[in-house]
Amino acid sequence: MNILVINSGSSSLKYQLFKMPSKTPVSSGLVERIGEKGSGVPDHRIALQRVLSELSQGENAVIKSISDIAAVGHRVVHGGELFSSAVVIDGGVKRQIKKLFSLAPLHNPANYTCIEVAEQTFPDAIQIAVFDTAFHQTIGENAYRYAIPESYYKEHGIRVYGFHGTSHKYVSEQAMLWLEKPEAKLITIHLGNGCSMTAINAGKSVDTSMGFGPLSGLMMGTRSGDIDPSVVFHLMEHSGYTLDQLSNLLNKQSGLLGVGGSGDMRDIRKRVEQGDENARLALELYAYRIKKFIGAYAAVLNGLDAIVFTAGVGENDPGMRSMICRNLDYLNILLDEEKNLQYKKQITEINKEQSNVKILVIPTNEEYEIAHQCYQLLRG
């Protein structure tokens, strides 16, 4: 069964084609700078036509016609409270995705556009939505509610939704298989440009660091993570900041960029080597936040079998893993520094033998997870 996975952002479109149940994509690619001047890709419609050309034309063609695609799986960032699993897209689903535009203004509109374009580009294929928020629908009310009047939850939907759910779900399932323990208590740590952590008990999300939107929790590439709301009030009252200025400050000018001068961890590392004290502080802040959440989630879970590092920084920065795991002896999290340097793009155990808590590095695979969920849905 050919399943095409589309992971679209506001100005990019990643795709992978899987011949399920095989885990290895037969084709993959990325269309960038959608809508930018001079890119030659004015909108997502043209981007998808480009994808179709790459799949069906030339020496590397993998399909003979559009009818070879059985299903198109769409990553949709925000599903609100309505969706806890993958769903076949119909008019009702599209209306709900549209209703949530205001909660994910950079992503849901682009996801919606790609659904509409894919319906026209691949008219014989079943269109399926897989939501980033779905995995976190198992979080209890004591964890997802904010301590504000109930009316704001009931009338405005203000609560913790959580994100990166597809990644957290995938790596937690891989960890449970590795540990041979389906009831495992896990903390999954997704460190990319966006960063989040999830406490997982027996395959179910119990708590997660991102909240109503993807700004809260950990320090990220350009996002501040948790900040005292009084800072916002202060800047509005004493410096005349507008909502747009505050949004730009906390979403685009903060995090590693704001403290260390670059939103890319690799650049921060280079700056540290050159003696940049701000970059060194950025690393310390970044690791400290993660360490705090490990402690909090170990308490929430009342025990811990493993912590799991994944995504760009989580998988590729042994120095950051070392900083995070340092001085966690009380929780019996003991990193083996030699093993930490030996990760090779596959599940790797990097803890000392005497560590009660396993430390795992697991490459995430959101596109395969989307394809897998589509395949399961279609097989019933």
Number of C-alpha atoms within 10 A of each C-alpha: 14 22 27 26 26 27 22 27 21 19 19 18 22 18 21 22 25 23 17 16 14 13 14 12 19 16 16 16 13 14 19 17 17 21 17 12 9 9 11 12 21 15 18 26 18 16 25 22 15 13 20 17 12 18 23 16 13 9 8 11 15 15 17 11 13 15 13 16 21 18 24 25 32 28 27 28 30 29 26 23 13 13 19 17 17 20 18 16 17 12 8 9 17 14 11 15 23 16 13 16 17 12 18 18 12 14 19 25 21 23 27 21 16 26 25 14 18 22 16 12 16 20 14 14 21 19 23 27 29 28 25 26 24 27 25 27 23 15 20 12 10 9 12 21 18 16 9 10 8 13 10 12 15 10 8 9 16 19 21 26 28 30 28 24 25 25 23 30 24 20 27 30 16 16 26 19 12 14 14 10 13 15 14 21 25 28 28 27 25 25 23 17 18 21 27 28 27 30 29 27 22 15 21 19 24 21 27 27 24 23 20 19 15 22 23 22 21 27 28 26 26 25 28 23 24 15 13 7 8 9 10 15 13 12 14 15 10 8 9 11 16 11 11 8 13 15 15 14 17 20 19 17 20 22 27 28 22 20 21 25 19 21 21 17 23 12 16 23 20 12 18 17 12 10 10 15 14 17 26 17 15 24 23 14 17 20 20 16 16 23 17 12 21 24 12 13 23 18 12 15 17 10 15 24 21 24 23 27 25 23 22 17 20 22 26 20 18 18 15 19 22 17 16 21 20 14 14 14 12 7 15 15 23 23 26 17 15 11 14 21 15 12 20 12 12 11 19 19 21 21 22 19 12 11 16 16 21 24 25 23 29 25 24 26 16 22 25 23 19 28 31 20 19 29 20 12 14 15 7 6
